[in-house]
């Protein structure tokens, strides 16, 4: 999967220069004293890996729903569940929204998750149906940033990598659009 956007990114009409529509969080200071000593988590079977992926994604959405764009301390929960480029883009996006005085209201809800793959080299991926119908983003002029053509339910793929610093053993590495089953609708 090449896209690395967050669920809200698909919900917003943004200028070309504005990156992702945010919401992901990474806990500061959650690094073992000796990273070389911490083993990479492994799962006994695919079911365990997919359960960990679903739990990780649900915690990410929970953290996004808790974000108050006027309070950067609330962003930390999102960053705790991401790594790499997704973490960096969420940090940029949330910081930009904060600086621009954007206000978020409502919450997204995970409707469906389904396994896509668990491959040691390719990582874990799940299909997600995310209801964003209640999420609104308004700029400082009071104008909605939500694309009027946004669907109520986003059809997404979430990818993960194993992590010894995550309580679930996984961190999100990417979120992007997906085609195929399961179909997402309300």
C-alpha positions as CSV (number, residue, x, y, z in Angstrom):
1,X,0.0,0.0,0.0
2,X,1.5,3.3,-1.0
3,X,-0.9,5.8,0.5
4,X,-0.2,7.0,4.0
5,X,-3.1,9.2,4.9
6,X,-5.2,9.3,8.0
7,X,-9.0,8.6,8.1
8,X,-9.8,12.3,8.3
9,X,-7.7,13.1,5.3
10,X,-10.2,11.6,3.1
11,X,-12.9,13.7,4.7
12,X,-11.5,17.1,4.0
13,X,-11.3,19.5,1.1
14,X,-7.7,20.8,1.5
15,X,-5.4,23.1,-0.5
16,X,-2.7,21.4,-2.5
17,X,-0.1,22.4,0.1
18,X,-1.9,21.0,3.1
19,X,-0.9,17.5,4.0
20,X,-3.2,14.8,5.4
21,X,-6.1,15.4,7.4
22,X,-4.7,14.0,10.6
23,X,-5.2,12.2,13.7
24,X,-2.7,9.6,15.0
25,X,-0.7,9.6,18.2
26,X,2.6,8.3,19.6
27,X,3.5,8.1,23.3
28,X,6.6,10.0,24.2
29,X,9.2,8.1,26.2
30,X,7.9,4.6,25.4
31,X,11.3,3.3,24.4
32,X,12.9,0.4,26.3
33,X,16.2,1.3,28.0
34,X,18.0,-0.9,25.6
35,X,16.1,-1.2,22.3
36,X,18.4,-4.1,21.2
37,X,17.3,-6.1,24.3
38,X,13.6,-5.8,23.5
39,X,12.4,-8.7,21.3
40,X,10.3,-8.0,18.2
41,X,6.8,-9.3,19.1
42,X,5.6,-12.4,17.3
43,X,2.2,-13.9,17.2
44,X,1.3,-17.6,17.5
45,X,-1.0,-17.4,14.5
46,X,-2.8,-15.1,12.1
47,X,-5.8,-14.7,14.3
48,X,-3.6,-13.2,17.1
49,X,-1.9,-10.9,14.6
50,X,-5.3,-9.7,13.2
51,X,-6.7,-9.3,16.8
52,X,-3.7,-7.1,17.6
53,X,-4.1,-5.1,14.4
54,X,-7.8,-4.5,15.1
55,X,-7.0,-3.5,18.7
56,X,-4.3,-1.1,17.6
57,X,-6.5,0.5,14.9
58,X,-9.4,0.9,17.4
59,X,-7.1,2.6,19.9
60,X,-5.8,4.9,17.2
61,X,-9.4,5.9,16.3
62,X,-10.2,6.4,20.0
63,X,-7.2,8.7,20.3
64,X,-8.3,10.6,17.2
65,X,-11.8,11.1,18.6
66,X,-10.2,12.5,21.8
67,X,-8.2,15.1,19.9
68,X,-9.0,18.7,20.8
69,X,-7.2,20.7,18.1
70,X,-6.8,23.7,20.5
71,X,-4.8,21.5,22.9
72,X,-1.7,19.9,21.4
73,X,-1.3,17.7,24.5
74,X,-4.3,15.7,23.2
75,X,-2.3,14.8,20.1
76,X,0.1,12.5,22.0
77,X,-2.4,9.7,22.2
78,X,-2.5,9.5,18.4
79,X,1.2,9.5,18.0
80,X,1.5,6.6,20.4
81,X,-0.2,4.3,17.8
82,X,1.8,5.2,14.7
83,X,5.3,5.0,13.4
84,X,7.4,6.2,10.4
85,X,5.9,8.4,7.7
86,X,2.4,8.1,9.1
87,X,3.5,9.4,12.4
88,X,5.4,12.3,10.8
89,X,2.4,13.2,8.6
90,X,0.0,13.1,11.5
91,X,2.3,15.3,13.5
92,X,2.5,17.8,10.6
93,X,-1.3,17.7,10.0
94,X,-2.3,18.1,13.6
95,X,0.2,20.9,14.2
96,X,-1.1,22.7,11.1
97,X,-4.7,22.4,12.1
98,X,-3.8,23.7,15.6
99,X,-1.9,26.7,14.1
100,X,-4.8,27.5,11.7
101,X,-7.4,27.4,14.5
102,X,-9.3,24.5,13.0
103,X,-12.1,23.0,15.2
104,X,-13.0,19.3,15.1
105,X,-16.3,18.0,16.3
106,X,-17.9,14.6,16.3
107,X,-16.3,11.2,16.3
108,X,-15.6,8.5,13.8
109,X,-16.6,4.9,14.4
110,X,-15.1,1.6,13.3
111,X,-17.9,-0.4,11.7
112,X,-16.0,-3.4,10.3
113,X,-12.5,-4.8,10.3
114,X,-11.3,-7.8,8.3
115,X,-7.9,-9.4,7.8
116,X,-6.0,-8.8,4.6
117,X,-2.6,-10.3,5.3
118,X,-0.1,-11.3,8.0
119,X,3.3,-11.8,6.4
120,X,6.5,-11.5,8.3
121,X,8.2,-9.5,5.5
122,X,5.1,-7.5,4.3
123,X,3.6,-6.9,7.8
124,X,0.0,-7.0,8.9
125,X,-2.9,-5.3,7.1
126,X,-6.6,-5.1,7.8
127,X,-9.6,-3.8,5.9
128,X,-11.5,-1.1,7.7
129,X,-14.9,0.5,7.2
130,X,-14.8,3.8,9.1
131,X,-18.0,5.9,9.7
132,X,-16.9,9.5,9.5
133,X,-20.5,10.9,9.0
134,X,-20.4,12.7,12.4
135,X,-16.9,14.3,11.9
136,X,-16.8,18.0,11.1
137,X,-13.8,20.3,10.6
138,X,-14.3,24.0,10.6
139,X,-11.6,26.6,9.9
140,X,-11.2,29.8,11.9
141,X,-13.5,31.7,9.5
142,X,-16.3,29.2,10.3
143,X,-16.1,27.4,7.0
144,X,-16.4,23.7,6.7
145,X,-13.3,21.9,5.5
146,X,-15.2,18.7,4.8
147,X,-15.6,17.9,1.2
148,X,-19.4,18.0,0.4
149,X,-18.9,14.8,-1.6
150,X,-17.3,12.9,1.3
151,X,-18.9,9.5,1.8
152,X,-20.3,8.7,5.3
153,X,-18.2,5.5,5.4
154,X,-14.6,5.4,4.4
155,X,-13.2,2.2,2.8
156,X,-9.7,1.9,4.1
157,X,-6.7,-0.4,4.5
158,X,-4.5,-0.1,7.6
159,X,-1.0,-1.5,7.6
160,X,1.1,-2.3,10.7
161,X,4.6,-3.2,11.7
162,X,5.6,-5.1,14.7
163,X,6.8,-3.1,17.7
164,X,8.2,-4.0,21.0
165,X,7.1,-0.5,22.4
166,X,3.4,-1.0,21.6
167,X,1.0,-2.6,24.1
168,X,-0.5,-4.6,21.3
169,X,2.8,-5.5,19.6
170,X,1.9,-3.4,16.5
171,X,2.0,0.2,15.3
172,X,0.2,1.7,12.4
173,X,2.5,2.5,9.4
174,X,-0.2,3.5,6.9
175,X,-3.8,4.2,6.2
176,X,-5.2,4.6,2.8
177,X,-8.1,3.9,0.5
178,X,-9.0,0.3,-0.5
179,X,-11.1,-1.6,-3.0
180,X,-12.7,-4.9,-2.6
181,X,-14.3,-6.8,0.2
182,X,-15.7,-6.2,2.7
183,X,-17.8,-3.5,1.1
184,X,-18.3,-0.5,3.3
185,X,-21.7,1.2,3.6
186,X,-24.0,2.4,6.3
